[in-house]
Amino acid sequence: MVIKHDVIIVGAGLAGLRAALEASRYYDVAVLSKLFPTRSHSGAAQGGIAASIGNVEEDHIDWHFFDTVKGSDYLGDQDAIEYLVTDAHPAIYELEHLGVPFSRTADGKINQRMFGGHTKNYGEGPVLRACFAADRTGHMILHTLYEQCVKNNVRFYSEFFVTDLMVKDNIVRGLVAYNMINGQMVTMQSKVVMFGTGGYGRAFKITSNAHANTGDGLGIVLRAGLALEDLEFVQFHPTGVYRYGILVSEGARGEGAYLLNNTGERFMKNYAPKLMELAPRDMTSRSIQTEIDEGRGINGESYVHLDLRHLGEEKIAERLPEIRSFCQKIVGIDVVKEPIPIQPTAHYSMGGIPVTVDGEVLADGKSQKVEGFYAAGECSCVSVHGANRLGTNSLLEAVVFGRRAGKSLTKYLSTAGTELPDLPTEMVEPALQRVEKFMTKTGKEKTGILRKELQEIMMSKVGVFRDEKGLKEALEKVKELEKRFEDVQIDDKSWKFNTDLTEAMELDNLLHLAEIIVSGALNRQESRGAQSRKDFPKRDDENWLKHTIAFKKDGKVLFDYKPVVITKFQPKERKY
Ligand SMILES: Cc1cc2nc3c(=O)[nH]c(=O)nc-3n(C[C@H](O)[C@H](O)[C@H](O)COP(=O)(O)OP(=O)(O)OC[C@H]3O[C@@H](n4cnc5c(N)ncnc54)[C@H](O)[C@@H]3O)c2cc1C
């Protein structure tokens, strides 16, 4: 049986739901998610969502524009950034009107807090720009959007794992998914498919990301022969709980928390004297890693301290209650009395599926659109974050560009009509067989072991600092793992809710992405934003002020490039 809808959206995070809400005003919309929608990673976002609405102090769209460009280490596309910071205003008020319970100022306006790299007057000092709902901002927005989608009769297919996309003659035609609940494979046909499939932090050992963040959308796109953009730029968040990687939101530093080394020194004064703990993430993570590498970690170990004690119990209870609660439960630390041991943690993917500012996917990463195929949120690369994302700009991106994609796919259907394109059986069959093969194949390898080896090599050689030797080692290892993956056997032979099967398919996606990340990092011989090469420590605008486009053809990674869109702010040296 083939299931048909006007619009099929894969992913029920902020990007997918915001687009679904928009399109469901006019069309029959289905949302597929491998998780129950409100379990999407967007719900883990603590700190806030940026908008220069200036409720607490003076702020301007142009300041936000400048900060985002500078934060991106000048790799962000400025036409897209201008949409991000301008649309932020209506996007936030829409969320407010839809029912998001934002934290309030004494006079009832949406409250705002500080976040790294967000400044007043073009870099003068931190500004209060992040709208928030205590430290559960993503959770509140996700639940509100989900309720609104239910109200609009969006059809949810929860616990449906999408395995392949059908694109023929550059026209999207539908997809194949595994219904985890009853164990059946399903084929879906649609004129429009949108991906909002999120990030791939699980390629790394220490990560803030949920187990489901395995970059499936990107893996599927690669297999469909389409391009990916700027995958070498992986953000390490400065403050992951030591050994666990669980995120302590930058909201903590926004509220005034300190970073301390083994002598109790606020070491950020040596790296970013003006912004201190509120420097952008790439810089703060490098500073922490340098302290650790040079022996100034606490007790000589691989961590430093994040100290909230001086904020006082009352402020912590009001503004950072979740952080206090999970530190108590997971590490047995009461942040009111003790500092938190932290280390950088793999957090966010700046790169992704190349799209236009209207969310249209670009087959070649440059100009050739795939008709009917859209993407938004963390899986996409409209390049508002360039080489480094500022905190709170990601929820904003998901909402703003989810909304834009929803509007543009609605417009497309209104002119092209909803008549379905042919579903090519010669493409559906191999996609179904691929999953069947996973189930029947015998071999001596296990998914869990290969995944662990992948995460370890990515963490140790493709982390905060990189160099040619380490990257080459990592590339060799990833290729070895890809080879060994051919020998993976799935022991669970039942079709219903087979996590052995889904984990194998997730690892397949992660391995191919990892190859692109490592190859891209090796290829880019400069340091820019989150890509920090010890052997090429300087930014090189002459040769590398350009986006990387990567494909996989006949087992080989191929590169192409496209220029950065610069409209207003010319690249300058980046000091904070
Ligand atoms: C701990 C944490 C805290 C954060 N805090 C902030 C913050 O305070 N502010 C901020 O701006 N950003 C923050 N971020 C980043 C931000 O939350 C994410 O970038 C953003 O929410 C991503 O939204 P999304 O809609 O693109 O994807 P997600 O919310 O990750 O959703 C992905 C969806 O895709 C579905 N999916 C994936 N693969 C498949 C498949 N194969 N088949 C079917 N469905 C699939 C999933 O089920 C899910 O519904 C944080 C991130 C983390 C990890």
The ligand as a Tripos MOL2 file, in Angstrom:
@<TRIPOS>MOLECULE
LIG
   53    58     1     0     0
SMALL
NO_CHARGES

@<TRIPOS>ATOM
      1 C1         21.1370   19.9560   25.0180 C.3       1 LIG1
      2 C2         20.9180   20.9970   23.9630 C.ar      1 LIG1
      3 C3         20.5810   22.2940   24.3180 C.ar      1 LIG1
      4 C4         20.3820   23.2680   23.3360 C.ar      1 LIG1
      5 N1         20.0520   24.5400   23.7200 N.ar      1 LIG1
      6 C5         19.7960   25.4720   22.7750 C.ar      1 LIG1
      7 C6         19.3460   26.7760   23.1460 C.ar      1 LIG1
      8 O1         19.1450   27.0960   24.3170 O.2       1 LIG1
      9 N2         19.1180   27.6750   22.1580 N.ar      1 LIG1
     10 C7         19.2920   27.3710   20.8430 C.ar      1 LIG1
     11 O2         19.0640   28.2280   19.9970 O.2       1 LIG1
     12 N3         19.6930   26.1320   20.4690 N.ar      1 LIG1
     13 C8         19.9390   25.1780   21.3980 C.ar      1 LIG1
     14 N4         20.3270   23.9200   21.0090 N.ar      1 LIG1
     15 C9         20.3210   23.5670   19.5790 C.3       1 LIG1
     16 C10        18.8930   23.3770   19.1130 C.3       1 LIG1
     17 O3         18.1180   22.8000   20.1290 O.3       1 LIG1
     18 C11        18.7880   22.4710   17.8820 C.3       1 LIG1
     19 O4         19.7250   22.8330   16.9120 O.3       1 LIG1
     20 C12        17.3850   22.5800   17.2660 C.3       1 LIG1
     21 O5         16.4130   22.3760   18.2600 O.3       1 LIG1
     22 C13        17.2180   21.5790   16.1460 C.3       1 LIG1
     23 O6         15.8710   21.5360   15.7560 O.3       1 LIG1
     24 P1         15.4310   20.6800   14.5100 P.3       1 LIG1
     25 O7         13.9740   20.8880   14.3650 O.co2     1 LIG1
     26 O8         16.3030   20.9980   13.3700 O.co2     1 LIG1
     27 O9         15.7570   19.1570   14.9090 O.3       1 LIG1
     28 P2         15.3870   18.2380   16.2050 P.3       1 LIG1
     29 O10        14.6460   18.9650   17.2570 O.co2     1 LIG1
     30 O11        16.6490   17.5480   16.5820 O.co2     1 LIG1
     31 O12        14.3820   17.1830   15.5900 O.3       1 LIG1
     32 C14        14.7670   16.1900   14.6700 C.3       1 LIG1
     33 C15        13.5590   15.3700   14.2930 C.3       1 LIG1
     34 O13        13.8830   14.5110   13.2070 O.3       1 LIG1
     35 C16        13.3360   13.2360   13.4440 C.3       1 LIG1
     36 N5         14.1520   12.2540   12.7050 N.ar      1 LIG1
     37 C17        15.4920   12.1820   12.6070 C.ar      1 LIG1
     38 N6         15.8520   11.1340   11.8380 N.ar      1 LIG1
     39 C18        14.7080   10.5460   11.4320 C.ar      1 LIG1
     40 C19        14.4020    9.3950   10.6310 C.ar      1 LIG1
     41 N7         15.3590    8.6400   10.1000 N.pl3     1 LIG1
     42 N8         13.1070    9.0850   10.4500 N.ar      1 LIG1
     43 C20        12.1080    9.8110   10.9940 C.ar      1 LIG1
     44 N9         12.3430   10.8940   11.7750 N.ar      1 LIG1
     45 C21        13.6110   11.2590   11.9800 C.ar      1 LIG1
     46 C22        13.3940   13.0750   14.9490 C.3       1 LIG1
     47 O14        12.4920   12.1010   15.3850 O.3       1 LIG1
     48 C23        13.0120   14.4900   15.4050 C.3       1 LIG1
     49 O15        11.6220   14.6030   15.4550 O.3       1 LIG1
     50 C24        20.5300   22.9320   21.9800 C.ar      1 LIG1
     51 C25        20.8500   21.6340   21.6200 C.ar      1 LIG1
     52 C26        21.0640   20.6720   22.5950 C.ar      1 LIG1
     53 C27        21.4700   19.2880   22.1600 C.3       1 LIG1
@<TRIPOS>BOND
     1     1     2 1
     2     2     3 ar
     3     2    52 ar
     4     3     4 ar
     5     4     5 ar
     6     4    50 ar
     7     5     6 ar
     8     6     7 ar
     9     6    13 1
    10     7     8 2
    11     7     9 ar
    12     9    10 ar
    13    10    11 2
    14    10    12 ar
    15    12    13 ar
    16    13    14 ar
    17    14    15 1
    18    14    50 ar
    19    15    16 1
    20    16    17 1
    21    16    18 1
    22    18    19 1
    23    18    20 1
    24    20    21 1
    25    20    22 1
    26    22    23 1
    27    23    24 1
    28    24    25 2
    29    24    26 1
    30    24    27 1
    31    27    28 1
    32    28    29 2
    33    28    30 1
    34    28    31 1
    35    31    32 1
    36    32    33 1
    37    33    34 1
    38    33    48 1
    39    34    35 1
    40    35    36 1
    41    35    46 1
    42    36    37 ar
    43    36    45 ar
    44    37    38 ar
    45    38    39 ar
    46    39    40 ar
    47    39    45 ar
    48    40    41 1
    49    40    42 ar
    50    42    43 ar
    51    43    44 ar
    52    44    45 ar
    53    46    47 1
    54    46    48 1
    55    48    49 1
    56    50    51 ar
    57    51    52 ar
    58    52    53 1
@<TRIPOS>SUBSTRUCTURE
     1 LIG1         1 GROUP 0 **** ****
